[in-house]
Amino acid sequence: MKVLALEGSPRRGNSSMLLDWVLEGVREGGGEVTRLRVVELDIHPCTGCDSCLSTGECILADDMAWLVERVMESWHLVLASPVYFYHLPAQLKAFIDRLQPLWVRRSLLHQDPLQRGGLLFLGVGATRGERLFEGVLLTLKCVASFLGLEVLEPLLVRGVDAPGEVARREDLAREARRRGRELLSRGPGPGL
Ligand SMILES: Cc1cc2nc3c(=O)[nH]c(=O)nc-3n(C[C@H](O)[C@H](O)[C@H](O)COP(=O)(O)O)c2cc1C
């Protein structure tokens, strides 16, 4: 089962470590992982040119066309990211904005997406407020809907700031690995 994992942080810190653990669980269960860091890809911001409104295709020439292929061929999508000002870092938000052609395909061109697996969000933030992840989760609910993915219970870690601080959280690594293994129980079997 193919799992696409995208890292939203510009640094290798807490969300990256959380993703390491989840993907260990996925691999233990025999899942096939493609792991990418959005900061290492060439993803221009959406220009709002509206070309995709009639075609469902983007006219910008960068890594996004390739990445959309990876998204569509994967059964599950895992996003690991810190919260930046109550939302996602700009590079990951640019990726999401550039999914607009897929939104168009579903909403305007009435091409229903394949019903696939789930969208799992791994989130970290420095503060502890109850509403810390609200903005991100609302966006991801919308994204999951037009990608034909189920929103899976997110793994949210509050109160971590310096890189690697998540490692001090007791039982977190175990819980993250369990989530990774659990992903594989939600699938079509081998193939996608
Ligand atoms: C530009 C920027 C904005 C941030 N905004 C928030 C925020 O709104 N709320 C919060 O709790 N933490 C915020 N943080 C802290 C990060 O979420 C925190 O350091 C997190 O552990 C970083 O994850 P990473 O190590 O995976 O990059 C911000 C950090 C940066 C650099």
The ligand as an SDF file (V2000), in Angstrom:
LIG
                    3D

 31 33  0  0  0  0  0  0  0  0999 V2000
    7.2700   31.5010   12.0790 C   0  0  0  0  0  0  0  0  0  0  0  0
    6.8280   30.6710   13.2450 C   0  0  0  0  0  0  0  0  0  0  0  0
    5.5190   30.7870   13.6830 C   0  0  0  0  0  0  0  0  0  0  0  0
    5.0770   30.0140   14.7530 C   0  0  0  0  0  0  0  0  0  0  0  0
    3.7700   30.1320   15.1660 N   0  0  0  0  0  0  0  0  0  0  0  0
    3.3340   29.3870   16.2000 C   0  0  0  0  0  0  0  0  0  0  0  0
    1.9890   29.4940   16.6450 C   0  0  0  0  0  0  0  0  0  0  0  0
    1.1540   30.2320   16.1110 O   0  0  0  0  0  0  0  0  0  0  0  0
    1.5830   28.7560   17.7070 N   0  0  0  0  0  0  0  0  0  0  0  0
    2.4710   27.9130   18.3500 C   0  0  0  0  0  0  0  0  0  0  0  0
    2.0610   27.2630   19.3080 O   0  0  0  0  0  0  0  0  0  0  0  0
    3.7480   27.7600   17.9270 N   0  0  0  0  0  0  0  0  0  0  0  0
    4.2100   28.4800   16.8660 C   0  0  0  0  0  0  0  0  0  0  0  0
    5.4900   28.3530   16.4420 N   0  0  0  0  0  0  0  0  0  0  0  0
    6.3830   27.3560   17.1020 C   0  0  0  0  0  0  0  0  0  0  0  0
    6.4790   26.0230   16.3450 C   0  0  0  0  0  0  0  0  0  0  0  0
    5.2020   25.5130   16.0320 O   0  0  0  0  0  0  0  0  0  0  0  0
    7.2500   25.0250   17.2060 C   0  0  0  0  0  0  0  0  0  0  0  0
    8.5650   25.4950   17.4350 O   0  0  0  0  0  0  0  0  0  0  0  0
    7.3020   23.6420   16.6140 C   0  0  0  0  0  0  0  0  0  0  0  0
    7.7760   22.7270   17.5750 O   0  0  0  0  0  0  0  0  0  0  0  0
    8.2310   23.6000   15.4010 C   0  0  0  0  0  0  0  0  0  0  0  0
    8.1080   22.3460   14.7800 O   0  0  0  0  0  0  0  0  0  0  0  0
    9.2990   21.7370   13.8680 P   0  0  0  0  0  0  0  0  0  0  0  0
   10.4300   21.4550   14.8290 O   0  0  0  0  0  0  0  0  0  0  0  0
    8.7240   20.4970   13.2980 O   0  0  0  0  0  0  0  0  0  0  0  0
    9.6510   22.7640   12.8610 O   0  0  0  0  0  0  0  0  0  0  0  0
    5.9680   29.1200   15.4010 C   0  0  0  0  0  0  0  0  0  0  0  0
    7.2900   29.0190   14.9430 C   0  0  0  0  0  0  0  0  0  0  0  0
    7.7210   29.7850   13.8810 C   0  0  0  0  0  0  0  0  0  0  0  0
    9.1600   29.6650   13.4030 C   0  0  0  0  0  0  0  0  0  0  0  0
  1  2  1  0
  2  3  1  0
  2 30  2  0
  3  4  2  0
  4  5  1  0
  4 28  1  0
  5  6  2  0
  6  7  1  0
  6 13  1  0
  7  8  2  0
  7  9  1  0
  9 10  1  0
 10 11  2  0
 10 12  1  0
 12 13  2  0
 13 14  1  0
 14 15  1  0
 14 28  1  0
 15 16  1  0
 16 17  1  0
 16 18  1  0
 18 19  1  0
 18 20  1  0
 20 21  1  0
 20 22  1  0
 22 23  1  0
 23 24  1  0
 24 25  2  0
 24 26  1  0
 24 27  1  0
 28 29  2  0
 29 30  1  0
 30 31  1  0
M  END
$$$$
